Structures are given as structure tokens and as C-alpha cells.
């Protein structure tokens, strides 16, 4: 059991204060996490610790550049992930969002963005200055959906129209065919007639279903449950080998699909497809022999401004016989904030548990607490982290990944999750019911997480529903938890 609590070999967490000249004699930090007090149900004397000292540095051959500062969440971002072009990313933050939230670009902004895209397409920008394929897919999908389906206030501004008329005749000769298809799928938006969009079918069998689905999405339409699941299973896992996607799918098309579905506001059936698509990736979920189990679904991209308390709340509840299961990732865009996995790694805990190993910890009478990383439980979805950074805004997965059930229980189950944007509280509760749990709760906490505030705030302090808003359900029987919608 001890091997499940601490990774083997036990490599201490690396902690430093940000400074230019580090002296090894001063690099000493320790943390002790007493399971008797925080996690254990019975006294067991096990202490998790993270210690960094000069001897440890020499023993493991750790360079000072490898230290991770637990106070800076961005330090957990993988250095292997290519960075997006910042100019286009800033534009995506404005236009890759919903029908009422979109902020059209003014003329100066639009000209700067289209000029950056053109210079990148011509090969004039290098390395991190290049506009990635995912950025091109997301940006032009947003432009197309806004032109086709958004209300007048969030359609193209006069400045954007002027920029398009100036740059598109040059872009249509420089951009690849998949980008041209996304930007003008019917050859009627950009003002310069082109047969590429109407005739485009993709570059292989893996693209064909995605292209067909995208035509509907780019027109502002919606897809069925089977269509969404079919696309996801065709294209994932999403891994690159020698700058090529191993699944053969276009990075541009996939990013357009993901952001397009979010901009159109997903239907219940679409959200169910995202939520359930990879339930069987590792086989049937193990069933823990516990009388109750609470699943905590925090936003995977963490907190950057407010305290994130769920890890500690779950640990305390486990002391009272209420088994608690958390899940998430170490680092996730767009926020890239502090996550439970970062805190657990800092305390020396094992964050590479499989669902079966987590089941053992939940059944342990002295513990009843476990954390599962998406990296171990659902590799297909985890493979999208790099792509999600370049999309900028949250895709549908940001909603559905919070309602996961990596381990089930013989007893009663509950799911608790946070949200921020109004309109997602009912879909989240619907997904919980679809999971068949006995009860569910959604909380609008700080930053959309579960942490409630004790500060007095006026009713207008946050958009939509007030912070601390809660909604939930409790089923009298398991059978009543399932919705009769034809999706089993």
C-alpha cells in the first residue's frame, strides 16, 4: 500500500525560490503531510514528505534548471509543447467564443492579425513566431461561424471586413487547402470565389468524417451523438511523430471542430458524446467495495487567483468514512493554474495511479482517498493538451472531463463539480444523471471551481449567477437517475 502512496523510486519534489543565483547550500525545503491528521481513518503513522537538500541533488543528478517552483503554475508546463503565436492567440481570445461574448476586432487589430498569418504562411516567421496549424483552424472557424450564424452585434466588424478584402486574395494563394476550406467552406464568404472549399473532402480516410461534420458545424449546426463519438474515435489519440500526426488527421481540422462545437453551444447529445466517448479505453471501470464514494470534478486548468480547497476538503471527508476520488491533470490550458496534481506532487504523493490502484486506496480502511490523473485514466483525451493551448478557449471537453467516473462503488455515489459560465449548470447535472450516480451537485465557486467565498459581494459582482450558487439532485433509486433519451 505504501508503494501506491509514494512514487517508486521516491524522487523528492523540487522546490526553489525564483532567483538568478542559486546557492546549493541554501536550497533546502521540506514539507510533511501527516496522514494521521489529514487522510487516515485509523492511526497508521505514515508520513508523506518532500525534501530537497544538497545531498539529494547530488544523489539524483538534478540540475538547478530542472527545479519546479510550486508557487508558479506555469513552471509545470511541458517544455516539449510548442508555443503559439501570441498575436493570433490574443485575437482568438476575442473571437473564439460564444454568440454574445465575442468581441469583434477593430481595423488595426484585424490588419495586424491577417498580416501575421500571411507572413507566417509565406515562411517569413520562424519558431515560436509561426502561426500554428491549430491556431489557423480555430481562428478561421471562428470567423466562418460568426459570419454564418452569429447575431449582428458579434458578426464581422467593418475593420475585419476591410482586412479580409485586403488580405484574402493573397492568403488564398499561400494557405493550405484545409485552412481555405475552413475559412470559406461554400466559396461564398471571403468575396473571392474559390472552388477549394466546396470540393474539399480531406487528405485521407481519417479526414473524411471530420470534414463532413465540420461542414455542419461551420454553418452553425449541431451533430448527433453517434456522429460526435465517431469523429473523436477516428482522430484520437492525437500524437505527433516527426511533425506528423500519428492518426493522420489534420490538426487544423480538429481544432476547428473542437472550438466550433463550443461556439455553437453544445446540445445535450453532443456533450454526452464527449463525456462517454472513451469510457471503455482502459476497459470497464473497477468497482470499489465502499459504502459511499464522492467524485470531485474541478476545472482541469486550475486556479490562478483564489485558493483551491477541494483537495483538503476531500481528504478531511475521507477521515469520516466518506471515500473521496479526485481526478485532473498537472497542467492544462487555457488558464494553466494551480491544480490538485501539482499540490500532491509537491507533497510527494504518487500521481500516476491507475484506476485499479486507486480502487485499492479507496477500499483501504485507513485511507479512503485517491487521485487519478487523466494521463493514466484517459490517454486519448490527455493527448490534446498541446492542441488545446493553441485553440486558446475551452473546448467541449473542458465541461465533460469534470464528470468522469474512473472508479465506481458498490454503495452510493455522488459527483460534485464546479462551473462558471451560466447555462452549463443544467448540462452538468444531466451528465451526472447519465452516469447513474445517486446524487449530484454543481457549485459556482471562485474561478468556476468548488471553493466557495466567505466575502460579501453584491449581486452584480460576477456575470450571471452569483458566486456560491449551488444546484443539485438526489435520486431515490439508481434506476431513476438515467434519462430516457434513447442513449444507453
Secondary structure, DSSP 8 states (H G I E B T S, - for coil): -HHHHS-SS----------SS--GGG--EEEEEEHHHHT-SS----EEEEEE-HHHHHHHT--GGG---TT-GGGGS-TTS----HHHHHHHHHHSS-TTT-----HHHHHHHHHHHHHHHTT-S-GGGS--HHHHHHHHHHHHHHHHHS-GGGS--HHHHHHHHHHHHHHHHHS-HHHHHHH-TTS-SSSS--SHHHH---SSHHHHHHHHHHHHHHTT----HHHHHHHHHHH-S--EETTEETT---HHHHHHHHHHHHHT---HHHHHHHHHTTTTTTSS-EEE--SEEEEEE--TT-BSSS---HHHHHHHHHHTT-EEEEEE-S--TTT--B-HHHHHHHTT------HHHHHHHHH-TTT-EEEEEHHHH-HHHHTTHHHHHHH-S--THHHHTTS--SEEESSEEEEEEE--STT-HHHHHHHHHHHT-SEEEEEE-GGGSS----S---TTSSSSS-TTEEEEEE-SSSGGGS--SS--
